Every structure is written in C-alpha cells, then in structure tokens.
Amino acid sequence: MYSGKKKITIKDIAVVLKIHHSTVSRALRDYPDVNPQTKDRVKVMAEEFNYQPNLFARNLKTNNTQVIGVIVPEIKNFFLQM
C-alpha cells in the first residue's frame, strides 16, 4: 500500500501500470471501450494507492462546481451584542 505524503494522480497510476493516463481516466469512469482486465487493474491500483479524484480539476473541465453562493448583507449575533 502507498504510504507517501504526495497525493496520487492518474498519471502516477499510469506510470506504475505502464499505460497512458487517458486510459486510466477512462477506466476509472467505466468507459466501455477499455479492456475489462485493464479496468480491473486500474481500479485495484487506485484502491491500493487510495486515489481520490481532484475535484478542482474536474470542476474546471466540466465548468460546473455544484456550489451555491449566499450573500448576506449583515451578520448579527443577537446573543453577543456589544
């Protein structure tokens, strides 16, 4: 199991498995054009390395953050007025 401090990326998994990083990406997203054996190898390696997708990169790619902003004109704490 991977125990380093660096966050694992798709490229790191690709280097270990000696495949292209786009293949790793497609395997993790379960594309049908990826060989089932390759998908299994990628998923096992991702689990072993505790791979977590980079949500900031995905948000930039999809142009969708799933975040709602709230603007509050004034904040008051009625219990601690000074």
PyMOL Python script that loads the backbone (N, CA, C, O; Angstrom):
from pymol import cmd

cmd.read_pdbstr("""\
ATOM      1  N   MET A   1       0.843  -1.187   0.000  1.00  0.00           N
ATOM      2  CA  MET A   1       0.000   0.000   0.000  1.00  0.00           C
ATOM      3  C   MET A   1       0.880   1.239   0.000  1.00  0.00           C
ATOM      4  O   MET A   1       1.942   1.253   0.623  1.00  0.00           O
ATOM      5  N   TYR A   2       0.440   2.279  -0.699  1.00  0.00           N
ATOM      6  CA  TYR A   2       1.177   3.528  -0.800  1.00  0.00           C
ATOM      7  C   TYR A   2       1.045   4.304   0.502  1.00  0.00           C
ATOM      8  O   TYR A   2      -0.058   4.470   1.022  1.00  0.00           O
ATOM      9  N   SER A   3       2.173   4.779   1.028  1.00  0.00           N
ATOM     10  CA  SER A   3       2.118   5.490   2.304  1.00  0.00           C
ATOM     11  C   SER A   3       2.796   6.853   2.235  1.00  0.00           C
ATOM     12  O   SER A   3       3.091   7.449   3.271  1.00  0.00           O
ATOM     13  N   GLY A   4       3.045   7.350   1.031  1.00  0.00           N
ATOM     14  CA  GLY A   4       3.704   8.643   0.881  1.00  0.00           C
ATOM     15  C   GLY A   4       2.780   9.798   1.203  1.00  0.00           C
ATOM     16  O   GLY A   4       1.573   9.623   1.368  1.00  0.00           O
ATOM     17  N   LYS A   5       3.370  10.989   1.289  1.00  0.00           N
ATOM     18  CA  LYS A   5       2.602  12.190   1.609  1.00  0.00           C
ATOM     19  C   LYS A   5       1.980  12.818   0.358  1.00  0.00           C
ATOM     20  O   LYS A   5       0.989  13.541   0.458  1.00  0.00           O
ATOM     21  N   LYS A   6       2.563  12.545  -0.834  1.00  0.00           N
ATOM     22  CA  LYS A   6       2.097  13.143  -2.062  1.00  0.00           C
ATOM     23  C   LYS A   6       0.736  12.577  -2.458  1.00  0.00           C
ATOM     24  O   LYS A   6       0.488  11.379  -2.321  1.00  0.00           O
ATOM     25  N   LYS A   7      -0.131  13.437  -2.944  1.00  0.00           N
ATOM     26  CA  LYS A   7      -1.436  12.980  -3.410  1.00  0.00           C
ATOM     27  C   LYS A   7      -1.256  12.257  -4.746  1.00  0.00           C
ATOM     28  O   LYS A   7      -0.602  12.770  -5.654  1.00  0.00           O
ATOM     29  N   ILE A   8      -1.828  11.090  -4.852  1.00  0.00           N
ATOM     30  CA  ILE A   8      -1.704  10.264  -6.044  1.00  0.00           C
ATOM     31  C   ILE A   8      -2.552  10.839  -7.169  1.00  0.00           C
ATOM     32  O   ILE A   8      -3.682  11.274  -6.950  1.00  0.00           O
ATOM     33  N   THR A   9      -1.994  10.837  -8.377  1.00  0.00           N
ATOM     34  CA  THR A   9      -2.716  11.324  -9.544  1.00  0.00           C
ATOM     35  C   THR A   9      -2.923  10.182 -10.536  1.00  0.00           C
ATOM     36  O   THR A   9      -2.359   9.097 -10.393  1.00  0.00           O
ATOM     37  N   ILE A  10      -3.737  10.455 -11.533  1.00  0.00           N
ATOM     38  CA  ILE A  10      -3.957   9.485 -12.606  1.00  0.00           C
ATOM     39  C   ILE A  10      -2.636   9.163 -13.297  1.00  0.00           C
ATOM     40  O   ILE A  10      -2.389   8.022 -13.685  1.00  0.00           O
ATOM     41  N   LYS A  11      -1.800  10.172 -13.443  1.00  0.00           N
ATOM     42  CA  LYS A  11      -0.507   9.957 -14.110  1.00  0.00           C
ATOM     43  C   LYS A  11       0.377   9.011 -13.304  1.00  0.00           C
ATOM     44  O   LYS A  11       1.108   8.214 -13.890  1.00  0.00           O
ATOM     45  N   ASP A  12       0.329   9.080 -11.988  1.00  0.00           N
ATOM     46  CA  ASP A  12       1.112   8.169 -11.148  1.00  0.00           C
ATOM     47  C   ASP A  12       0.656   6.727 -11.350  1.00  0.00           C
ATOM     48  O   ASP A  12       1.481   5.820 -11.455  1.00  0.00           O
ATOM     49  N   ILE A  13      -0.643   6.520 -11.402  1.00  0.00           N
ATOM     50  CA  ILE A  13      -1.184   5.178 -11.624  1.00  0.00           C
ATOM     51  C   ILE A  13      -0.784   4.679 -13.010  1.00  0.00           C
ATOM     52  O   ILE A  13      -0.438   3.510 -13.179  1.00  0.00           O
ATOM     53  N   ALA A  14      -0.832   5.571 -13.999  1.00  0.00           N
ATOM     54  CA  ALA A  14      -0.463   5.203 -15.363  1.00  0.00           C
ATOM     55  C   ALA A  14       0.993   4.769 -15.455  1.00  0.00           C
ATOM     56  O   ALA A  14       1.311   3.812 -16.160  1.00  0.00           O
ATOM     57  N   VAL A  15       1.875   5.460 -14.754  1.00  0.00           N
ATOM     58  CA  VAL A  15       3.300   5.105 -14.776  1.00  0.00           C
ATOM     59  C   VAL A  15       3.513   3.717 -14.180  1.00  0.00           C
ATOM     60  O   VAL A  15       4.260   2.914 -14.738  1.00  0.00           O
ATOM     61  N   VAL A  16       2.874   3.433 -13.071  1.00  0.00           N
ATOM     62  CA  VAL A  16       3.032   2.134 -12.417  1.00  0.00           C
ATOM     63  C   VAL A  16       2.511   1.010 -13.314  1.00  0.00           C
ATOM     64  O   VAL A  16       3.135  -0.047 -13.410  1.00  0.00           O
ATOM     65  N   LEU A  17       1.372   1.235 -13.969  1.00  0.00           N
ATOM     66  CA  LEU A  17       0.758   0.203 -14.805  1.00  0.00           C
ATOM     67  C   LEU A  17       1.303   0.186 -16.239  1.00  0.00           C
ATOM     68  O   LEU A  17       0.992  -0.714 -17.020  1.00  0.00           O
ATOM     69  N   LYS A  18       2.121   1.194 -16.574  1.00  0.00           N
ATOM     70  CA  LYS A  18       2.717   1.322 -17.915  1.00  0.00           C
ATOM     71  C   LYS A  18       1.639   1.435 -18.994  1.00  0.00           C
ATOM     72  O   LYS A  18       1.697   0.772 -20.030  1.00  0.00           O
ATOM     73  N   ILE A  19       0.654   2.294 -18.722  1.00  0.00           N
ATOM     74  CA  ILE A  19      -0.379   2.610 -19.699  1.00  0.00           C
ATOM     75  C   ILE A  19      -0.537   4.129 -19.740  1.00  0.00           C
ATOM     76  O   ILE A  19       0.023   4.838 -18.903  1.00  0.00           O
ATOM     77  N   HIS A  20      -1.288   4.621 -20.702  1.00  0.00           N
ATOM     78  CA  HIS A  20      -1.463   6.067 -20.842  1.00  0.00           C
ATOM     79  C   HIS A  20      -2.440   6.590 -19.790  1.00  0.00           C
ATOM     80  O   HIS A  20      -3.366   5.886 -19.386  1.00  0.00           O
ATOM     81  N   HIS A  21      -2.224   7.826 -19.354  1.00  0.00           N
ATOM     82  CA  HIS A  21      -3.082   8.393 -18.301  1.00  0.00           C
ATOM     83  C   HIS A  21      -4.525   8.553 -18.766  1.00  0.00           C
ATOM     84  O   HIS A  21      -5.436   8.509 -17.940  1.00  0.00           O
ATOM     85  N   SER A  22      -4.757   8.737 -20.059  1.00  0.00           N
ATOM     86  CA  SER A  22      -6.137   8.827 -20.538  1.00  0.00           C
ATOM     87  C   SER A  22      -6.851   7.477 -20.401  1.00  0.00           C
ATOM     88  O   SER A  22      -8.060   7.430 -20.177  1.00  0.00           O
ATOM     89  N   THR A  23      -6.095   6.382 -20.538  1.00  0.00           N
ATOM     90  CA  THR A  23      -6.679   5.052 -20.339  1.00  0.00           C
ATOM     91  C   THR A  23      -7.086   4.871 -18.882  1.00  0.00           C
ATOM     92  O   THR A  23      -8.137   4.299 -18.593  1.00  0.00           O
ATOM     93  N   VAL A  24      -6.260   5.355 -17.972  1.00  0.00           N
ATOM     94  CA  VAL A  24      -6.591   5.286 -16.543  1.00  0.00           C
ATOM     95  C   VAL A  24      -7.859   6.086 -16.270  1.00  0.00           C
ATOM     96  O   VAL A  24      -8.749   5.628 -15.554  1.00  0.00           O
ATOM     97  N   SER A  25      -7.935   7.266 -16.837  1.00  0.00           N
ATOM     98  CA  SER A  25      -9.110   8.113 -16.636  1.00  0.00           C
ATOM     99  C   SER A  25     -10.371   7.429 -17.156  1.00  0.00           C
ATOM    100  O   SER A  25     -11.395   7.408 -16.472  1.00  0.00           O
ATOM    101  N   ARG A  26     -10.298   6.869 -18.367  1.00  0.00           N
ATOM    102  CA  ARG A  26     -11.463   6.188 -18.939  1.00  0.00           C
ATOM    103  C   ARG A  26     -11.827   4.941 -18.142  1.00  0.00           C
ATOM    104  O   ARG A  26     -13.006   4.627 -17.982  1.00  0.00           O
ATOM    105  N   ALA A  27     -10.820   4.233 -17.645  1.00  0.00           N
ATOM    106  CA  ALA A  27     -11.092   3.019 -16.853  1.00  0.00           C
ATOM    107  C   ALA A  27     -11.802   3.382 -15.550  1.00  0.00           C
ATOM    108  O   ALA A  27     -12.732   2.689 -15.138  1.00  0.00           O
ATOM    109  N   LEU A  28     -11.371   4.459 -14.903  1.00  0.00           N
ATOM    110  CA  LEU A  28     -11.989   4.865 -13.645  1.00  0.00           C
ATOM    111  C   LEU A  28     -13.421   5.355 -13.850  1.00  0.00           C
ATOM    112  O   LEU A  28     -14.254   5.254 -12.949  1.00  0.00           O
ATOM    113  N   ARG A  29     -13.703   5.887 -15.047  1.00  0.00           N
ATOM    114  CA  ARG A  29     -15.059   6.347 -15.347  1.00  0.00           C
ATOM    115  C   ARG A  29     -15.882   5.267 -16.036  1.00  0.00           C
ATOM    116  O   ARG A  29     -16.997   5.521 -16.490  1.00  0.00           O
ATOM    117  N   ASP A  30     -15.324   4.056 -16.114  1.00  0.00           N
ATOM    118  CA  ASP A  30     -16.023   2.868 -16.605  1.00  0.00           C
ATOM    119  C   ASP A  30     -16.487   2.986 -18.053  1.00  0.00           C
ATOM    120  O   ASP A  30     -17.606   2.595 -18.387  1.00  0.00           O
ATOM    121  N   TYR A  31     -15.619   3.528 -18.911  1.00  0.00           N
ATOM    122  CA  TYR A  31     -15.930   3.608 -20.333  1.00  0.00           C
ATOM    123  C   TYR A  31     -15.961   2.202 -20.931  1.00  0.00           C
ATOM    124  O   TYR A  31     -15.153   1.355 -20.549  1.00  0.00           O
ATOM    125  N   PRO A  32     -16.877   1.941 -21.859  1.00  0.00           N
ATOM    126  CA  PRO A  32     -16.991   0.593 -22.435  1.00  0.00           C
ATOM    127  C   PRO A  32     -15.847   0.227 -23.377  1.00  0.00           C
ATOM    128  O   PRO A  32     -15.634  -0.958 -23.636  1.00  0.00           O
ATOM    129  N   ASP A  33     -15.102   1.207 -23.900  1.00  0.00           N
ATOM    130  CA  ASP A  33     -14.035   0.901 -24.851  1.00  0.00           C
ATOM    131  C   ASP A  33     -12.721   0.469 -24.186  1.00  0.00           C
ATOM    132  O   ASP A  33     -11.739   0.210 -24.882  1.00  0.00           O
ATOM    133  N   VAL A  34     -12.691   0.391 -22.870  1.00  0.00           N
ATOM    134  CA  VAL A  34     -11.489  -0.039 -22.150  1.00  0.00           C
ATOM    135  C   VAL A  34     -11.614  -1.525 -21.825  1.00  0.00           C
ATOM    136  O   VAL A  34     -12.657  -1.991 -21.367  1.00  0.00           O
ATOM    137  N   ASN A  35     -10.545  -2.248 -22.069  1.00  0.00           N
ATOM    138  CA  ASN A  35     -10.497  -3.686 -21.810  1.00  0.00           C
ATOM    139  C   ASN A  35     -10.877  -3.953 -20.343  1.00  0.00           C
ATOM    140  O   ASN A  35     -10.358  -3.286 -19.448  1.00  0.00           O
ATOM    141  N   PRO A  36     -11.770  -4.915 -20.085  1.00  0.00           N
ATOM    142  CA  PRO A  36     -12.178  -5.208 -18.702  1.00  0.00           C
ATOM    143  C   PRO A  36     -11.013  -5.579 -17.775  1.00  0.00           C
ATOM    144  O   PRO A  36     -11.038  -5.248 -16.590  1.00  0.00           O
ATOM    145  N   GLN A  37     -10.003  -6.258 -18.303  1.00  0.00           N
ATOM    146  CA  GLN A  37      -8.832  -6.595 -17.479  1.00  0.00           C
ATOM    147  C   GLN A  37      -8.074  -5.331 -17.090  1.00  0.00           C
ATOM    148  O   GLN A  37      -7.589  -5.211 -15.965  1.00  0.00           O
ATOM    149  N   THR A  38      -7.976  -4.398 -18.019  1.00  0.00           N
ATOM    150  CA  THR A  38      -7.300  -3.124 -17.731  1.00  0.00           C
ATOM    151  C   THR A  38      -8.090  -2.346 -16.688  1.00  0.00           C
ATOM    152  O   THR A  38      -7.510  -1.768 -15.769  1.00  0.00           O
ATOM    153  N   LYS A  39      -9.413  -2.331 -16.830  1.00  0.00           N
ATOM    154  CA  LYS A  39     -10.256  -1.644 -15.840  1.00  0.00           C
ATOM    155  C   LYS A  39     -10.017  -2.216 -14.443  1.00  0.00           C
ATOM    156  O   LYS A  39      -9.877  -1.478 -13.468  1.00  0.00           O
ATOM    157  N   ASP A  40      -9.974  -3.535 -14.369  1.00  0.00           N
ATOM    158  CA  ASP A  40      -9.757  -4.180 -13.074  1.00  0.00           C
ATOM    159  C   ASP A  40      -8.404  -3.805 -12.490  1.00  0.00           C
ATOM    160  O   ASP A  40      -8.303  -3.490 -11.305  1.00  0.00           O
ATOM    161  N   ARG A  41      -7.355  -3.839 -13.326  1.00  0.00           N
ATOM    162  CA  ARG A  41      -6.010  -3.484 -12.845  1.00  0.00           C
ATOM    163  C   ARG A  41      -5.973  -2.040 -12.340  1.00  0.00           C
ATOM    164  O   ARG A  41      -5.391  -1.750 -11.295  1.00  0.00           O
ATOM    165  N   VAL A  42      -6.604  -1.142 -13.099  1.00  0.00           N
ATOM    166  CA  VAL A  42      -6.613   0.283 -12.723  1.00  0.00           C
ATOM    167  C   VAL A  42      -7.372   0.486 -11.418  1.00  0.00           C
ATOM    168  O   VAL A  42      -6.912   1.207 -10.533  1.00  0.00           O
ATOM    169  N   LYS A  43      -8.531  -0.148 -11.299  1.00  0.00           N
ATOM    170  CA  LYS A  43      -9.345   0.030 -10.093  1.00  0.00           C
ATOM    171  C   LYS A  43      -8.661  -0.548  -8.860  1.00  0.00           C
ATOM    172  O   LYS A  43      -8.750   0.026  -7.774  1.00  0.00           O
ATOM    173  N   VAL A  44      -7.983  -1.671  -9.020  1.00  0.00           N
ATOM    174  CA  VAL A  44      -7.238  -2.255  -7.893  1.00  0.00           C
ATOM    175  C   VAL A  44      -6.100  -1.331  -7.477  1.00  0.00           C
ATOM    176  O   VAL A  44      -5.886  -1.100  -6.287  1.00  0.00           O
ATOM    177  N   MET A  45      -5.373  -0.804  -8.455  1.00  0.00           N
ATOM    178  CA  MET A  45      -4.255   0.098  -8.154  1.00  0.00           C
ATOM    179  C   MET A  45      -4.762   1.391  -7.510  1.00  0.00           C
ATOM    180  O   MET A  45      -4.151   1.897  -6.569  1.00  0.00           O
ATOM    181  N   ALA A  46      -5.868   1.923  -8.010  1.00  0.00           N
ATOM    182  CA  ALA A  46      -6.433   3.150  -7.430  1.00  0.00           C
ATOM    183  C   ALA A  46      -6.853   2.915  -5.985  1.00  0.00           C
ATOM    184  O   ALA A  46      -6.640   3.768  -5.123  1.00  0.00           O
ATOM    185  N   GLU A  47      -7.445   1.765  -5.726  1.00  0.00           N
ATOM    186  CA  GLU A  47      -7.840   1.417  -4.352  1.00  0.00           C
ATOM    187  C   GLU A  47      -6.614   1.267  -3.455  1.00  0.00           C
ATOM    188  O   GLU A  47      -6.594   1.751  -2.323  1.00  0.00           O
ATOM    189  N   GLU A  48      -5.603   0.593  -3.976  1.00  0.00           N
ATOM    190  CA  GLU A  48      -4.376   0.368  -3.195  1.00  0.00           C
ATOM    191  C   GLU A  48      -3.676   1.673  -2.848  1.00  0.00           C
ATOM    192  O   GLU A  48      -3.169   1.838  -1.739  1.00  0.00           O
ATOM    193  N   PHE A  49      -3.651   2.605  -3.809  1.00  0.00           N
ATOM    194  CA  PHE A  49      -2.994   3.900  -3.591  1.00  0.00           C
ATOM    195  C   PHE A  49      -3.913   4.911  -2.915  1.00  0.00           C
ATOM    196  O   PHE A  49      -3.493   6.031  -2.625  1.00  0.00           O
ATOM    197  N   ASN A  50      -5.172   4.525  -2.661  1.00  0.00           N
ATOM    198  CA  ASN A  50      -6.165   5.428  -2.065  1.00  0.00           C
ATOM    199  C   ASN A  50      -6.341   6.682  -2.928  1.00  0.00           C
ATOM    200  O   ASN A  50      -6.337   7.809  -2.430  1.00  0.00           O
ATOM    201  N   TYR A  51      -6.495   6.452  -4.223  1.00  0.00           N
ATOM    202  CA  TYR A  51      -6.664   7.546  -5.182  1.00  0.00           C
ATOM    203  C   TYR A  51      -7.982   8.265  -4.941  1.00  0.00           C
ATOM    204  O   TYR A  51      -9.029   7.634  -4.801  1.00  0.00           O
ATOM    205  N   GLN A  52      -7.921   9.582  -4.894  1.00  0.00           N
ATOM    206  CA  GLN A  52      -9.108  10.435  -4.798  1.00  0.00           C
ATOM    207  C   GLN A  52      -9.072  11.404  -5.971  1.00  0.00           C
ATOM    208  O   GLN A  52      -8.057  12.070  -6.177  1.00  0.00           O
ATOM    209  N   PRO A  53     -10.152  11.503  -6.749  1.00  0.00           N
ATOM    210  CA  PRO A  53     -10.142  12.425  -7.885  1.00  0.00           C
ATOM    211  C   PRO A  53      -9.964  13.872  -7.422  1.00  0.00           C
ATOM    212  O   PRO A  53     -10.427  14.258  -6.349  1.00  0.00           O
ATOM    213  N   ASN A  54      -9.288  14.656  -8.248  1.00  0.00           N
ATOM    214  CA  ASN A  54      -9.095  16.069  -7.962  1.00  0.00           C
ATOM    215  C   ASN A  54     -10.365  16.809  -8.386  1.00  0.00           C
ATOM    216  O   ASN A  54     -10.601  17.011  -9.577  1.00  0.00           O
ATOM    217  N   LEU A  55     -11.173  17.207  -7.416  1.00  0.00           N
ATOM    218  CA  LEU A  55     -12.460  17.838  -7.722  1.00  0.00           C
ATOM    219  C   LEU A  55     -12.297  19.215  -8.354  1.00  0.00           C
ATOM    220  O   LEU A  55     -13.136  19.632  -9.153  1.00  0.00           O
ATOM    221  N   PHE A  56     -11.226  19.925  -8.005  1.00  0.00           N
ATOM    222  CA  PHE A  56     -10.994  21.234  -8.618  1.00  0.00           C
ATOM    223  C   PHE A  56     -10.727  21.080 -10.109  1.00  0.00           C
ATOM    224  O   PHE A  56     -11.240  21.856 -10.915  1.00  0.00           O
ATOM    225  N   ALA A  57      -9.931  20.088 -10.478  1.00  0.00           N
ATOM    226  CA  ALA A  57      -9.652  19.846 -11.897  1.00  0.00           C
ATOM    227  C   ALA A  57     -10.920  19.421 -12.626  1.00  0.00           C
ATOM    228  O   ALA A  57     -11.179  19.878 -13.740  1.00  0.00           O
ATOM    229  N   ARG A  58     -11.701  18.561 -12.013  1.00  0.00           N
ATOM    230  CA  ARG A  58     -12.944  18.118 -12.650  1.00  0.00           C
ATOM    231  C   ARG A  58     -13.907  19.287 -12.825  1.00  0.00           C
ATOM    232  O   ARG A  58     -14.574  19.388 -13.855  1.00  0.00           O
ATOM    233  N   ASN A  59     -13.987  20.171 -11.830  1.00  0.00           N
ATOM    234  CA  ASN A  59     -14.868  21.334 -11.938  1.00  0.00           C
ATOM    235  C   ASN A  59     -14.431  22.264 -13.059  1.00  0.00           C
ATOM    236  O   ASN A  59     -15.271  22.821 -13.766  1.00  0.00           O
ATOM    237  N   LEU A  60     -13.117  22.438 -13.230  1.00  0.00           N
ATOM    238  CA  LEU A  60     -12.628  23.270 -14.315  1.00  0.00           C
ATOM    239  C   LEU A  60     -12.969  22.645 -15.664  1.00  0.00           C
ATOM    240  O   LEU A  60     -13.357  23.349 -16.596  1.00  0.00           O
ATOM    241  N   LYS A  61     -12.827  21.342 -15.769  1.00  0.00           N
ATOM    242  CA  LYS A  61     -13.097  20.635 -17.022  1.00  0.00           C
ATOM    243  C   LYS A  61     -14.581  20.694 -17.386  1.00  0.00           C
ATOM    244  O   LYS A  61     -14.928  20.934 -18.543  1.00  0.00           O
ATOM    245  N   THR A  62     -15.451  20.478 -16.404  1.00  0.00           N
ATOM    246  CA  THR A  62     -16.889  20.430 -16.675  1.00  0.00           C
ATOM    247  C   THR A  62     -17.557  21.800 -16.596  1.00  0.00           C
ATOM    248  O   THR A  62     -18.710  21.959 -16.996  1.00  0.00           O
ATOM    249  N   ASN A  63     -16.828  22.786 -16.079  1.00  0.00           N
ATOM    250  CA  ASN A  63     -17.368  24.131 -15.890  1.00  0.00           C
ATOM    251  C   ASN A  63     -18.620  24.100 -15.018  1.00  0.00           C
ATOM    252  O   ASN A  63     -19.578  24.832 -15.262  1.00  0.00           O
ATOM    253  N   ASN A  64     -18.596  23.240 -13.998  1.00  0.00           N
ATOM    254  CA  ASN A  64     -19.740  23.077 -13.105  1.00  0.00           C
ATOM    255  C   ASN A  64     -19.207  22.736 -11.714  1.00  0.00           C
ATOM    256  O   ASN A  64     -18.614  21.674 -11.527  1.00  0.00           O
ATOM    257  N   THR A  65     -19.410  23.620 -10.741  1.00  0.00           N
ATOM    258  CA  THR A  65     -18.822  23.411  -9.417  1.00  0.00           C
ATOM    259  C   THR A  65     -19.763  22.783  -8.407  1.00  0.00           C
ATOM    260  O   THR A  65     -19.306  22.303  -7.370  1.00  0.00           O
ATOM    261  N   GLN A  66     -21.073  22.770  -8.676  1.00  0.00           N
ATOM    262  CA  GLN A  66     -22.052  22.245  -7.728  1.00  0.00           C
ATOM    263  C   GLN A  66     -22.009  23.010  -6.399  1.00  0.00           C
ATOM    264  O   GLN A  66     -22.282  22.440  -5.343  1.00  0.00           O
ATOM    265  N   VAL A  67     -21.661  24.314  -6.457  1.00  0.00           N
ATOM    266  CA  VAL A  67     -21.566  25.153  -5.264  1.00  0.00           C
ATOM    267  C   VAL A  67     -22.561  26.296  -5.403  1.00  0.00           C
ATOM    268  O   VAL A  67     -22.711  26.881  -6.476  1.00  0.00           O
ATOM    269  N   ILE A  68     -23.228  26.600  -4.316  1.00  0.00           N
ATOM    270  CA  ILE A  68     -24.169  27.718  -4.286  1.00  0.00           C
ATOM    271  C   ILE A  68     -23.579  28.810  -3.399  1.00  0.00           C
ATOM    272  O   ILE A  68     -23.165  28.544  -2.271  1.00  0.00           O
ATOM    273  N   GLY A  69     -23.542  30.016  -3.903  1.00  0.00           N
ATOM    274  CA  GLY A  69     -23.047  31.140  -3.122  1.00  0.00           C
ATOM    275  C   GLY A  69     -24.206  31.857  -2.453  1.00  0.00           C
ATOM    276  O   GLY A  69     -25.285  31.988  -3.030  1.00  0.00           O
ATOM    277  N   VAL A  70     -23.977  32.316  -1.235  1.00  0.00           N
ATOM    278  CA  VAL A  70     -25.004  33.049  -0.493  1.00  0.00           C
ATOM    279  C   VAL A  70     -24.410  34.389  -0.072  1.00  0.00           C
ATOM    280  O   VAL A  70     -23.335  34.441   0.524  1.00  0.00           O
ATOM    281  N   ILE A  71     -25.111  35.459  -0.384  1.00  0.00           N
ATOM    282  CA  ILE A  71     -24.668  36.799   0.010  1.00  0.00           C
ATOM    283  C   ILE A  71     -25.549  37.255   1.160  1.00  0.00           C
ATOM    284  O   ILE A  71     -26.772  37.319   1.037  1.00  0.00           O
ATOM    285  N   VAL A  72     -24.912  37.570   2.277  1.00  0.00           N
ATOM    286  CA  VAL A  72     -25.623  38.012   3.464  1.00  0.00           C
ATOM    287  C   VAL A  72     -25.250  39.477   3.701  1.00  0.00           C
ATOM    288  O   VAL A  72     -24.076  39.785   3.906  1.00  0.00           O
ATOM    289  N   PRO A  73     -26.232  40.382   3.676  1.00  0.00           N
ATOM    290  CA  PRO A  73     -25.903  41.803   3.799  1.00  0.00           C
ATOM    291  C   PRO A  73     -25.340  42.195   5.168  1.00  0.00           C
ATOM    292  O   PRO A  73     -24.526  43.114   5.260  1.00  0.00           O
ATOM    293  N   GLU A  74     -25.762  41.511   6.221  1.00  0.00           N
ATOM    294  CA  GLU A  74     -25.278  41.871   7.559  1.00  0.00           C
ATOM    295  C   GLU A  74     -25.396  40.646   8.463  1.00  0.00           C
ATOM    296  O   GLU A  74     -26.390  39.921   8.439  1.00  0.00           O
ATOM    297  N   ILE A  75     -24.366  40.445   9.248  1.00  0.00           N
ATOM    298  CA  ILE A  75     -24.384  39.318  10.175  1.00  0.00           C
ATOM    299  C   ILE A  75     -24.421  39.875  11.584  1.00  0.00           C
ATOM    300  O   ILE A  75     -23.571  40.680  11.966  1.00  0.00           O
ATOM    301  N   LYS A  76     -25.402  39.447  12.352  1.00  0.00           N
ATOM    302  CA  LYS A  76     -25.515  39.868  13.751  1.00  0.00           C
ATOM    303  C   LYS A  76     -25.704  38.643  14.622  1.00  0.00           C
ATOM    304  O   LYS A  76     -26.403  37.698  14.258  1.00  0.00           O
ATOM    305  N   ASN A  77     -25.080  38.679  15.751  1.00  0.00           N
ATOM    306  CA  ASN A  77     -25.281  37.628  16.742  1.00  0.00           C
ATOM    307  C   ASN A  77     -26.060  38.288  17.880  1.00  0.00           C
ATOM    308  O   ASN A  77     -25.485  39.045  18.662  1.00  0.00           O
ATOM    309  N   PHE A  78     -27.332  38.017  17.977  1.00  0.00           N
ATOM    310  CA  PHE A  78     -28.171  38.673  18.954  1.00  0.00           C
ATOM    311  C   PHE A  78     -27.847  38.284  20.388  1.00  0.00           C
ATOM    312  O   PHE A  78     -28.268  38.965  21.322  1.00  0.00           O
ATOM    313  N   PHE A  79     -27.111  37.205  20.572  1.00  0.00           N
ATOM    314  CA  PHE A  79     -26.762  36.778  21.912  1.00  0.00           C
ATOM    315  C   PHE A  79     -25.525  37.477  22.450  1.00  0.00           C
ATOM    316  O   PHE A  79     -25.336  37.556  23.663  1.00  0.00           O
ATOM    317  N   LEU A  80     -24.687  37.981  21.566  1.00  0.00           N
ATOM    318  CA  LEU A  80     -23.425  38.607  21.996  1.00  0.00           C
ATOM    319  C   LEU A  80     -23.329  40.049  21.515  1.00  0.00           C
ATOM    320  O   LEU A  80     -22.304  40.438  20.956  1.00  0.00           O
ATOM    321  N   GLN A  81     -24.348  40.831  21.713  1.00  0.00           N
ATOM    322  CA  GLN A  81     -24.284  42.226  21.293  1.00  0.00           C
ATOM    323  C   GLN A  81     -23.380  43.017  22.232  1.00  0.00           C
ATOM    324  O   GLN A  81     -23.383  42.800  23.444  1.00  0.00           O
ATOM    325  N   MET A  82     -22.622  43.918  21.671  1.00  0.00           N
ATOM    326  CA  MET A  82     -21.700  44.757  22.470  1.00  0.00           C
ATOM    327  C   MET A  82     -22.097  46.195  22.391  1.00  0.00           C
ATOM    328  O   MET A  82     -21.447  47.050  22.994  1.00  0.00           O
TER     329      MET A  82
END
""", "prot")
cmd.dss("prot")
cmd.show_as("cartoon", "prot")
cmd.util.cbc("prot")
cmd.orient("prot")
